Amino acid sequence: IESSWEKTDRGIAYRFKVPANTTATIMLPGSPEDLNNGFEEFPDARCEDGRIVFTAGSGEYRFTV
């Protein structure tokens, strides 16, 4: 599993790469309002203690928060 982040003028841009036949639990800083901004494809996405938490299957993902 690979991850990286970069500070941009729009916020922090995160990138994740999850290998085939693998899942990852991803935790990003965020609020309940942030769940409406790009997390719709993750049915288990939720906000816990100021973080957005969800499970991602294999693939590459990018989020800006």
Distance bins in CASP14 RR format, pairs under 12 A and 6 or more apart:
PFRMAT RR
TARGET T0000
AUTHOR 0000-0000-0000
RMODE 2
METHOD distances of the structure
MODEL  1
1 15 0 0 0 0 0 1 0 0 0 0 0
1 16 1 0 0 1 0 0 0 0 0 0 0
1 17 1 0 0 1 0 0 0 0 0 0 0
1 18 1 0 1 0 0 0 0 0 0 0 0
1 19 1 0 0 1 0 0 0 0 0 0 0
1 20 0 0 0 0 0 1 0 0 0 0 0
1 22 1 0 0 1 0 0 0 0 0 0 0
1 23 0 0 0 0 1 0 0 0 0 0 0
1 24 1 0 1 0 0 0 0 0 0 0 0
1 25 0 0 0 0 0 1 0 0 0 0 0
1 26 0 0 0 0 1 0 0 0 0 0 0
1 56 0 0 0 0 1 0 0 0 0 0 0
1 57 0 0 0 0 0 1 0 0 0 0 0
1 58 0 0 0 0 1 0 0 0 0 0 0
1 59 0 0 0 0 0 1 0 0 0 0 0
1 60 0 0 0 0 0 1 0 0 0 0 0
1 61 0 0 0 0 0 1 0 0 0 0 0
2 14 0 0 0 0 0 1 0 0 0 0 0
2 15 1 0 0 1 0 0 0 0 0 0 0
2 16 1 0 0 1 0 0 0 0 0 0 0
2 17 1 0 1 0 0 0 0 0 0 0 0
2 18 0 0 0 0 1 0 0 0 0 0 0
2 19 0 0 0 0 1 0 0 0 0 0 0
2 22 0 0 0 0 0 1 0 0 0 0 0
2 24 0 0 0 0 0 1 0 0 0 0 0
2 59 0 0 0 0 0 1 0 0 0 0 0
2 60 0 0 0 0 1 0 0 0 0 0 0
2 61 0 0 0 0 0 1 0 0 0 0 0
3 13 0 0 0 0 0 1 0 0 0 0 0
3 14 1 0 0 1 0 0 0 0 0 0 0
3 15 1 0 0 1 0 0 0 0 0 0 0
3 16 1 0 1 0 0 0 0 0 0 0 0
3 17 1 0 0 1 0 0 0 0 0 0 0
3 18 0 0 0 0 1 0 0 0 0 0 0
3 24 0 0 0 0 1 0 0 0 0 0 0
3 25 0 0 0 0 0 1 0 0 0 0 0
3 26 0 0 0 0 1 0 0 0 0 0 0
3 27 0 0 0 0 0 1 0 0 0 0 0
3 28 0 0 0 0 0 1 0 0 0 0 0
3 56 0 0 0 0 0 1 0 0 0 0 0
3 60 0 0 0 0 0 1 0 0 0 0 0
3 61 0 0 0 0 1 0 0 0 0 0 0
3 62 0 0 0 0 0 1 0 0 0 0 0
3 63 0 0 0 0 0 1 0 0 0 0 0
4 12 0 0 0 0 0 1 0 0 0 0 0
4 13 0 0 0 0 1 0 0 0 0 0 0
4 14 1 0 0 1 0 0 0 0 0 0 0
4 15 1 0 1 0 0 0 0 0 0 0 0
4 16 0 0 0 0 1 0 0 0 0 0 0
4 17 0 0 0 0 1 0 0 0 0 0 0
4 60 0 0 0 0 0 1 0 0 0 0 0
4 61 0 0 0 0 0 1 0 0 0 0 0
4 62 0 0 0 0 1 0 0 0 0 0 0
4 63 0 0 0 0 0 1 0 0 0 0 0
5 11 0 0 0 0 1 0 0 0 0 0 0
5 12 1 0 1 0 0 0 0 0 0 0 0
5 13 1 0 0 1 0 0 0 0 0 0 0
5 14 1 0 1 0 0 0 0 0 0 0 0
5 15 1 0 0 1 0 0 0 0 0 0 0
5 16 0 0 0 0 1 0 0 0 0 0 0
5 26 0 0 0 0 0 1 0 0 0 0 0
5 28 0 0 0 0 1 0 0 0 0 0 0
5 29 0 0 0 0 0 1 0 0 0 0 0
5 62 0 0 0 0 0 1 0 0 0 0 0
5 63 0 0 0 0 1 0 0 0 0 0 0
5 64 0 0 0 0 1 0 0 0 0 0 0
5 65 0 0 0 0 1 0 0 0 0 0 0
6 12 1 0 0 1 0 0 0 0 0 0 0
6 13 1 0 1 0 0 0 0 0 0 0 0
6 14 0 0 0 0 1 0 0 0 0 0 0
6 15 1 0 0 1 0 0 0 0 0 0 0
6 62 0 0 0 0 0 1 0 0 0 0 0
6 63 0 0 0 0 0 1 0 0 0 0 0
6 64 0 0 0 0 1 0 0 0 0 0 0
7 13 1 0 0 1 0 0 0 0 0 0 0
7 14 0 0 0 0 0 1 0 0 0 0 0
7 64 0 0 0 0 0 1 0 0 0 0 0
7 65 0 0 0 0 0 1 0 0 0 0 0
8 14 0 0 0 0 0 1 0 0 0 0 0
8 15 0 0 0 0 0 1 0 0 0 0 0
8 62 0 0 0 0 0 1 0 0 0 0 0
8 63 0 0 0 0 0 1 0 0 0 0 0
8 64 1 0 0 1 0 0 0 0 0 0 0
8 65 0 0 0 0 0 1 0 0 0 0 0
9 64 0 0 0 0 0 1 0 0 0 0 0
10 37 0 0 0 0 0 1 0 0 0 0 0
10 62 0 0 0 0 0 1 0 0 0 0 0
10 63 0 0 0 0 0 1 0 0 0 0 0
10 64 1 0 1 0 0 0 0 0 0 0 0
10 65 0 0 0 0 1 0 0 0 0 0 0
11 28 0 0 0 0 0 1 0 0 0 0 0
11 29 0 0 0 0 0 1 0 0 0 0 0
11 30 0 0 0 0 0 1 0 0 0 0 0
11 34 0 0 0 0 0 1 0 0 0 0 0
11 37 0 0 0 0 0 1 0 0 0 0 0
11 63 0 0 0 0 0 1 0 0 0 0 0
11 64 1 0 1 0 0 0 0 0 0 0 0
11 65 1 0 0 1 0 0 0 0 0 0 0
12 28 0 0 0 0 1 0 0 0 0 0 0
12 29 1 0 0 1 0 0 0 0 0 0 0
12 30 0 0 0 0 0 1 0 0 0 0 0
12 34 0 0 0 0 0 1 0 0 0 0 0
12 62 0 0 0 0 0 1 0 0 0 0 0
12 63 0 0 0 0 1 0 0 0 0 0 0
12 64 1 0 0 1 0 0 0 0 0 0 0
12 65 1 0 0 1 0 0 0 0 0 0 0
13 28 0 0 0 0 0 1 0 0 0 0 0
13 61 0 0 0 0 0 1 0 0 0 0 0
13 62 1 0 0 1 0 0 0 0 0 0 0
13 63 1 0 0 1 0 0 0 0 0 0 0
13 64 1 0 1 0 0 0 0 0 0 0 0
13 65 0 0 0 0 1 0 0 0 0 0 0
14 26 0 0 0 0 1 0 0 0 0 0 0
14 27 0 0 0 0 0 1 0 0 0 0 0
14 28 1 0 0 1 0 0 0 0 0 0 0
14 29 0 0 0 0 1 0 0 0 0 0 0
14 30 0 0 0 0 0 1 0 0 0 0 0
14 52 0 0 0 0 0 1 0 0 0 0 0
14 56 0 0 0 0 0 1 0 0 0 0 0
14 60 0 0 0 0 0 1 0 0 0 0 0
14 61 0 0 0 0 1 0 0 0 0 0 0
14 62 1 0 0 1 0 0 0 0 0 0 0
14 63 1 0 1 0 0 0 0 0 0 0 0
14 64 1 0 0 1 0 0 0 0 0 0 0
14 65 1 0 0 1 0 0 0 0 0 0 0
15 26 0 0 0 0 0 1 0 0 0 0 0
15 28 0 0 0 0 0 1 0 0 0 0 0
15 56 0 0 0 0 0 1 0 0 0 0 0
15 59 0 0 0 0 0 1 0 0 0 0 0
15 60 1 0 0 1 0 0 0 0 0 0 0
15 61 1 0 0 1 0 0 0 0 0 0 0
15 62 1 0 1 0 0 0 0 0 0 0 0
15 63 0 0 0 0 1 0 0 0 0 0 0
15 64 0 0 0 0 0 1 0 0 0 0 0
16 22 0 0 0 0 0 1 0 0 0 0 0
16 23 0 0 0 0 0 1 0 0 0 0 0
16 24 1 0 0 1 0 0 0 0 0 0 0
16 25 0 0 0 0 0 1 0 0 0 0 0
16 26 1 0 0 1 0 0 0 0 0 0 0
16 27 0 0 0 0 0 1 0 0 0 0 0
16 28 0 0 0 0 1 0 0 0 0 0 0
16 42 0 0 0 0 0 1 0 0 0 0 0
16 54 0 0 0 0 0 1 0 0 0 0 0
16 55 0 0 0 0 0 1 0 0 0 0 0
16 56 1 0 0 1 0 0 0 0 0 0 0
16 57 0 0 0 0 1 0 0 0 0 0 0
16 58 0 0 0 0 0 1 0 0 0 0 0
16 59 0 0 0 0 1 0 0 0 0 0 0
16 60 1 0 0 1 0 0 0 0 0 0 0
16 61 1 0 1 0 0 0 0 0 0 0 0
16 62 1 0 0 1 0 0 0 0 0 0 0
16 63 0 0 0 0 1 0 0 0 0 0 0
17 24 0 0 0 0 1 0 0 0 0 0 0
17 26 0 0 0 0 0 1 0 0 0 0 0
17 56 0 0 0 0 0 1 0 0 0 0 0
17 57 0 0 0 0 0 1 0 0 0 0 0
17 58 0 0 0 0 1 0 0 0 0 0 0
17 59 1 0 0 1 0 0 0 0 0 0 0
17 60 1 0 1 0 0 0 0 0 0 0 0
17 61 1 0 0 1 0 0 0 0 0 0 0
17 62 0 0 0 0 0 1 0 0 0 0 0
18 24 1 0 1 0 0 0 0 0 0 0 0
18 25 0 0 0 0 0 1 0 0 0 0 0
18 26 0 0 0 0 1 0 0 0 0 0 0
18 54 0 0 0 0 0 1 0 0 0 0 0
18 55 0 0 0 0 1 0 0 0 0 0 0
18 56 1 0 1 0 0 0 0 0 0 0 0
18 57 1 0 1 0 0 0 0 0 0 0 0
18 58 1 0 1 0 0 0 0 0 0 0 0
18 59 1 0 1 0 0 0 0 0 0 0 0
18 60 1 0 0 1 0 0 0 0 0 0 0
18 61 1 0 0 1 0 0 0 0 0 0 0
19 56 0 0 0 0 0 1 0 0 0 0 0
19 57 0 0 0 0 1 0 0 0 0 0 0
19 58 1 0 1 0 0 0 0 0 0 0 0
19 59 0 0 0 0 1 0 0 0 0 0 0
19 60 0 0 0 0 0 1 0 0 0 0 0
20 57 0 0 0 0 1 0 0 0 0 0 0
20 58 1 0 1 0 0 0 0 0 0 0 0
20 59 0 0 0 0 1 0 0 0 0 0 0
20 60 0 0 0 0 0 1 0 0 0 0 0
21 57 0 0 0 0 1 0 0 0 0 0 0
21 58 1 0 0 1 0 0 0 0 0 0 0
21 59 0 0 0 0 0 1 0 0 0 0 0
22 55 0 0 0 0 0 1 0 0 0 0 0
22 56 0 0 0 0 1 0 0 0 0 0 0
22 57 1 0 0 1 0 0 0 0 0 0 0
22 58 1 0 1 0 0 0 0 0 0 0 0
22 59 0 0 0 0 1 0 0 0 0 0 0
23 42 0 0 0 0 0 1 0 0 0 0 0
23 44 0 0 0 0 0 1 0 0 0 0 0
23 54 0 0 0 0 0 1 0 0 0 0 0
23 55 1 0 1 0 0 0 0 0 0 0 0
23 56 1 0 0 1 0 0 0 0 0 0 0
23 57 1 0 1 0 0 0 0 0 0 0 0
23 58 1 0 0 1 0 0 0 0 0 0 0
23 59 0 0 0 0 0 1 0 0 0 0 0
24 42 0 0 0 0 0 1 0 0 0 0 0
24 53 0 0 0 0 0 1 0 0 0 0 0
24 54 0 0 0 0 1 0 0 0 0 0 0
24 55 1 0 0 1 0 0 0 0 0 0 0
24 56 1 0 1 0 0 0 0 0 0 0 0
24 57 1 0 0 1 0 0 0 0 0 0 0
24 58 0 0 0 0 1 0 0 0 0 0 0
24 59 0 0 0 0 1 0 0 0 0 0 0
24 60 0 0 0 0 0 1 0 0 0 0 0
24 61 0 0 0 0 1 0 0 0 0 0 0
25 42 0 0 0 0 0 1 0 0 0 0 0
25 44 0 0 0 0 1 0 0 0 0 0 0
25 45 0 0 0 0 0 1 0 0 0 0 0
25 46 0 0 0 0 0 1 0 0 0 0 0
25 48 0 0 0 0 0 1 0 0 0 0 0
25 51 0 0 0 0 0 1 0 0 0 0 0
25 52 0 0 0 0 0 1 0 0 0 0 0
25 53 1 0 0 1 0 0 0 0 0 0 0
25 54 1 0 0 1 0 0 0 0 0 0 0
25 55 1 0 1 0 0 0 0 0 0 0 0
25 56 0 0 0 0 1 0 0 0 0 0 0
25 57 0 0 0 0 0 1 0 0 0 0 0
26 39 0 0 0 0 1 0 0 0 0 0 0
26 42 0 0 0 0 1 0 0 0 0 0 0
26 44 0 0 0 0 0 1 0 0 0 0 0
26 45 0 0 0 0 1 0 0 0 0 0 0
26 46 0 0 0 0 0 1 0 0 0 0 0
26 51 0 0 0 0 1 0 0 0 0 0 0
26 52 0 0 0 0 1 0 0 0 0 0 0
26 53 1 0 0 1 0 0 0 0 0 0 0
26 54 1 0 1 0 0 0 0 0 0 0 0
26 55 1 0 0 1 0 0 0 0 0 0 0
26 56 1 0 1 0 0 0 0 0 0 0 0
26 57 0 0 0 0 1 0 0 0 0 0 0
26 59 0 0 0 0 0 1 0 0 0 0 0
26 61 1 0 0 1 0 0 0 0 0 0 0
26 62 0 0 0 0 0 1 0 0 0 0 0
26 63 0 0 0 0 1 0 0 0 0 0 0
26 65 0 0 0 0 0 1 0 0 0 0 0
27 45 0 0 0 0 0 1 0 0 0 0 0
27 46 0 0 0 0 0 1 0 0 0 0 0
27 47 0 0 0 0 0 1 0 0 0 0 0
27 48 0 0 0 0 1 0 0 0 0 0 0
27 49 0 0 0 0 1 0 0 0 0 0 0
27 50 0 0 0 0 1 0 0 0 0 0 0
27 51 1 0 1 0 0 0 0 0 0 0 0
27 52 1 0 0 1 0 0 0 0 0 0 0
27 53 1 0 1 0 0 0 0 0 0 0 0
27 54 0 0 0 0 1 0 0 0 0 0 0
27 55 0 0 0 0 0 1 0 0 0 0 0
27 56 0 0 0 0 0 1 0 0 0 0 0
27 63 0 0 0 0 0 1 0 0 0 0 0
27 65 0 0 0 0 0 1 0 0 0 0 0
28 34 0 0 0 0 1 0 0 0 0 0 0
28 35 0 0 0 0 0 1 0 0 0 0 0
28 37 0 0 0 0 0 1 0 0 0 0 0
28 38 0 0 0 0 0 1 0 0 0 0 0
28 39 0 0 0 0 1 0 0 0 0 0 0
28 42 0 0 0 0 0 1 0 0 0 0 0
28 45 0 0 0 0 1 0 0 0 0 0 0
28 46 0 0 0 0 0 1 0 0 0 0 0
28 47 0 0 0 0 0 1 0 0 0 0 0
28 48 0 0 0 0 0 1 0 0 0 0 0
28 50 0 0 0 0 1 0 0 0 0 0 0
28 51 1 0 0 1 0 0 0 0 0 0 0
28 52 1 0 1 0 0 0 0 0 0 0 0
28 53 0 0 0 0 1 0 0 0 0 0 0
28 54 0 0 0 0 1 0 0 0 0 0 0
28 56 0 0 0 0 0 1 0 0 0 0 0
28 61 0 0 0 0 0 1 0 0 0 0 0
28 62 0 0 0 0 0 1 0 0 0 0 0
28 63 1 0 0 1 0 0 0 0 0 0 0
28 64 0 0 0 0 1 0 0 0 0 0 0
28 65 1 0 1 0 0 0 0 0 0 0 0
29 47 0 0 0 0 0 1 0 0 0 0 0
29 48 0 0 0 0 0 1 0 0 0 0 0
29 49 0 0 0 0 0 1 0 0 0 0 0
29 50 1 0 0 1 0 0 0 0 0 0 0
29 51 1 0 1 0 0 0 0 0 0 0 0
29 52 1 0 0 1 0 0 0 0 0 0 0
29 53 0 0 0 0 0 1 0 0 0 0 0
29 63 0 0 0 0 0 1 0 0 0 0 0
29 64 0 0 0 0 0 1 0 0 0 0 0
29 65 1 0 0 1 0 0 0 0 0 0 0
30 36 0 0 0 0 0 1 0 0 0 0 0
30 37 0 0 0 0 1 0 0 0 0 0 0
30 39 0 0 0 0 0 1 0 0 0 0 0
30 45 0 0 0 0 0 1 0 0 0 0 0
30 46 0 0 0 0 0 1 0 0 0 0 0
30 47 1 0 0 1 0 0 0 0 0 0 0
30 48 0 0 0 0 0 1 0 0 0 0 0
30 49 0 0 0 0 0 1 0 0 0 0 0
30 50 1 0 1 0 0 0 0 0 0 0 0
30 51 1 0 0 1 0 0 0 0 0 0 0
30 52 1 0 1 0 0 0 0 0 0 0 0
30 53 0 0 0 0 1 0 0 0 0 0 0
30 54 0 0 0 0 0 1 0 0 0 0 0
30 63 0 0 0 0 0 1 0 0 0 0 0
30 64 0 0 0 0 0 1 0 0 0 0 0
30 65 1 0 1 0 0 0 0 0 0 0 0
31 37 0 0 0 0 0 1 0 0 0 0 0
31 39 0 0 0 0 0 1 0 0 0 0 0
31 46 0 0 0 0 0 1 0 0 0 0 0
31 47 1 0 0 1 0 0 0 0 0 0 0
31 48 0 0 0 0 0 1 0 0 0 0 0
31 49 0 0 0 0 0 1 0 0 0 0 0
31 50 1 0 0 1 0 0 0 0 0 0 0
31 51 0 0 0 0 1 0 0 0 0 0 0
31 52 0 0 0 0 1 0 0 0 0 0 0
31 65 0 0 0 0 1 0 0 0 0 0 0
32 39 0 0 0 0 0 1 0 0 0 0 0
32 45 0 0 0 0 0 1 0 0 0 0 0
32 46 0 0 0 0 1 0 0 0 0 0 0
32 47 1 0 1 0 0 0 0 0 0 0 0
32 48 0 0 0 0 0 1 0 0 0 0 0
32 49 0 0 0 0 0 1 0 0 0 0 0
32 50 0 0 0 0 1 0 0 0 0 0 0
32 51 0 0 0 0 0 1 0 0 0 0 0
32 52 0 0 0 0 1 0 0 0 0 0 0
32 53 0 0 0 0 0 1 0 0 0 0 0
33 39 0 0 0 0 0 1 0 0 0 0 0
33 47 0 0 0 0 1 0 0 0 0 0 0
33 50 0 0 0 0 0 1 0 0 0 0 0
33 52 0 0 0 0 0 1 0 0 0 0 0
33 65 0 0 0 0 0 1 0 0 0 0 0
34 40 0 0 0 0 0 1 0 0 0 0 0
34 45 0 0 0 0 1 0 0 0 0 0 0
34 46 0 0 0 0 0 1 0 0 0 0 0
34 47 1 0 0 1 0 0 0 0 0 0 0
34 50 0 0 0 0 1 0 0 0 0 0 0
34 51 0 0 0 0 1 0 0 0 0 0 0
34 52 1 0 1 0 0 0 0 0 0 0 0
34 53 0 0 0 0 0 1 0 0 0 0 0
34 54 0 0 0 0 0 1 0 0 0 0 0
34 63 0 0 0 0 1 0 0 0 0 0 0
34 64 0 0 0 0 0 1 0 0 0 0 0
34 65 1 0 1 0 0 0 0 0 0 0 0
35 41 0 0 0 0 0 1 0 0 0 0 0
35 42 0 0 0 0 1 0 0 0 0 0 0
35 43 0 0 0 0 0 1 0 0 0 0 0
35 44 0 0 0 0 0 1 0 0 0 0 0
35 45 1 0 1 0 0 0 0 0 0 0 0
35 46 1 0 0 1 0 0 0 0 0 0 0
35 47 1 0 0 1 0 0 0 0 0 0 0
35 48 0 0 0 0 0 1 0 0 0 0 0
35 50 0 0 0 0 0 1 0 0 0 0 0
35 51 0 0 0 0 0 1 0 0 0 0 0
35 52 1 0 0 1 0 0 0 0 0 0 0
35 53 0 0 0 0 0 1 0 0 0 0 0
35 54 0 0 0 0 1 0 0 0 0 0 0
35 63 0 0 0 0 0 1 0 0 0 0 0
35 65 0 0 0 0 0 1 0 0 0 0 0
36 45 0 0 0 0 0 1 0 0 0 0 0
36 47 0 0 0 0 0 1 0 0 0 0 0
36 52 0 0 0 0 0 1 0 0 0 0 0
37 45 0 0 0 0 0 1 0 0 0 0 0
37 52 0 0 0 0 1 0 0 0 0 0 0
37 63 0 0 0 0 1 0 0 0 0 0 0
37 64 0 0 0 0 1 0 0 0 0 0 0
37 65 1 0 0 1 0 0 0 0 0 0 0
38 45 0 0 0 0 1 0 0 0 0 0 0
38 52 0 0 0 0 1 0 0 0 0 0 0
38 54 0 0 0 0 0 1 0 0 0 0 0
38 61 0 0 0 0 0 1 0 0 0 0 0
38 62 0 0 0 0 0 1 0 0 0 0 0
38 63 1 0 0 1 0 0 0 0 0 0 0
38 64 0 0 0 0 1 0 0 0 0 0 0
38 65 0 0 0 0 1 0 0 0 0 0 0
39 45 1 0 1 0 0 0 0 0 0 0 0
39 46 0 0 0 0 1 0 0 0 0 0 0
39 47 0 0 0 0 1 0 0 0 0 0 0
39 51 0 0 0 0 0 1 0 0 0 0 0
39 52 1 0 0 1 0 0 0 0 0 0 0
39 53 0 0 0 0 0 1 0 0 0 0 0
39 54 1 0 0 1 0 0 0 0 0 0 0
39 55 0 0 0 0 0 1 0 0 0 0 0
39 56 0 0 0 0 0 1 0 0 0 0 0
39 61 0 0 0 0 0 1 0 0 0 0 0
39 63 1 0 0 1 0 0 0 0 0 0 0
39 64 0 0 0 0 0 1 0 0 0 0 0
39 65 0 0 0 0 1 0 0 0 0 0 0
40 54 0 0 0 0 0 1 0 0 0 0 0
41 54 0 0 0 0 1 0 0 0 0 0 0
41 55 0 0 0 0 0 1 0 0 0 0 0
41 56 0 0 0 0 1 0 0 0 0 0 0
41 57 0 0 0 0 0 1 0 0 0 0 0
41 59 0 0 0 0 0 1 0 0 0 0 0
41 61 0 0 0 0 1 0 0 0 0 0 0
41 63 0 0 0 0 0 1 0 0 0 0 0
42 52 0 0 0 0 1 0 0 0 0 0 0
42 53 0 0 0 0 1 0 0 0 0 0 0
42 54 1 0 1 0 0 0 0 0 0 0 0
42 55 1 0 0 1 0 0 0 0 0 0 0
42 56 1 0 0 1 0 0 0 0 0 0 0
42 57 0 0 0 0 1 0 0 0 0 0 0
42 61 0 0 0 0 1 0 0 0 0 0 0
42 63 0 0 0 0 0 1 0 0 0 0 0
43 54 0 0 0 0 1 0 0 0 0 0 0
43 55 0 0 0 0 1 0 0 0 0 0 0
43 56 0 0 0 0 0 1 0 0 0 0 0
44 52 0 0 0 0 0 1 0 0 0 0 0
44 53 0 0 0 0 1 0 0 0 0 0 0
44 54 1 0 1 0 0 0 0 0 0 0 0
44 55 1 0 1 0 0 0 0 0 0 0 0
44 56 0 0 0 0 1 0 0 0 0 0 0
44 57 0 0 0 0 0 1 0 0 0 0 0
45 51 0 0 0 0 0 1 0 0 0 0 0
45 52 1 0 0 1 0 0 0 0 0 0 0
45 53 1 0 0 1 0 0 0 0 0 0 0
45 54 1 1 0 0 0 0 0 0 0 0 0
45 55 0 0 0 0 1 0 0 0 0 0 0
45 56 0 0 0 0 1 0 0 0 0 0 0
45 63 0 0 0 0 0 1 0 0 0 0 0
46 52 1 0 0 1 0 0 0 0 0 0 0
46 53 1 0 1 0 0 0 0 0 0 0 0
46 54 1 0 0 1 0 0 0 0 0 0 0
46 55 0 0 0 0 0 1 0 0 0 0 0
47 53 1 0 0 1 0 0 0 0 0 0 0
47 54 0 0 0 0 0 1 0 0 0 0 0
47 65 0 0 0 0 0 1 0 0 0 0 0
48 54 0 0 0 0 0 1 0 0 0 0 0
50 65 0 0 0 0 0 1 0 0 0 0 0
51 65 0 0 0 0 0 1 0 0 0 0 0
52 63 0 0 0 0 1 0 0 0 0 0 0
52 65 1 0 0 1 0 0 0 0 0 0 0
54 61 0 0 0 0 1 0 0 0 0 0 0
54 63 0 0 0 0 0 1 0 0 0 0 0
55 61 0 0 0 0 0 1 0 0 0 0 0
56 62 0 0 0 0 0 1 0 0 0 0 0
56 63 0 0 0 0 0 1 0 0 0 0 0
END
